[in-house]
Amino acid sequence: MGTSYNSKRKRRIHNLLEQMPRTAPPGKKTYKDVRTKLDLLKALDTLSLRDRTVLKLTFGVDCDGEHTSEEIASKLDLTPTEAEEIKVRALATLANEVHDLRETYNAIQ
């Protein structure tokens, strides 16, 4: 049987990342930097739109800086407590997803 497209794609990405230097001069990306960013982007895609939005606002990703739970609640029509609960749950999900992605990368080496 042939290798699946996703498996080939993962191997190609892994091979490209392996070719990157492990250390880099200031301002340059390393293998670890790029791999971590790829892992995070893939993991973010597994979250619901609301969870993803809360995290992006919390950490200032693709917006005008970091936001407090109160600011997020106001923007998303939530209570600050709900915004905080979503953040905590989304971070836990994100951590699990990144761990799973790392295990997948290690398995195809």
Protein Blocks (a to p, Z undefined) as FASTA:
>chain_A
ZZdfklmmmmmmmmmmmmpcfbdcehiacfklmmmmmmmmmmmmmpcfklmmmmmmmnop
aiabjadfklmmmmnopafklmmmmmmmmmmmmmmmmmmmmmmmmmmZZ
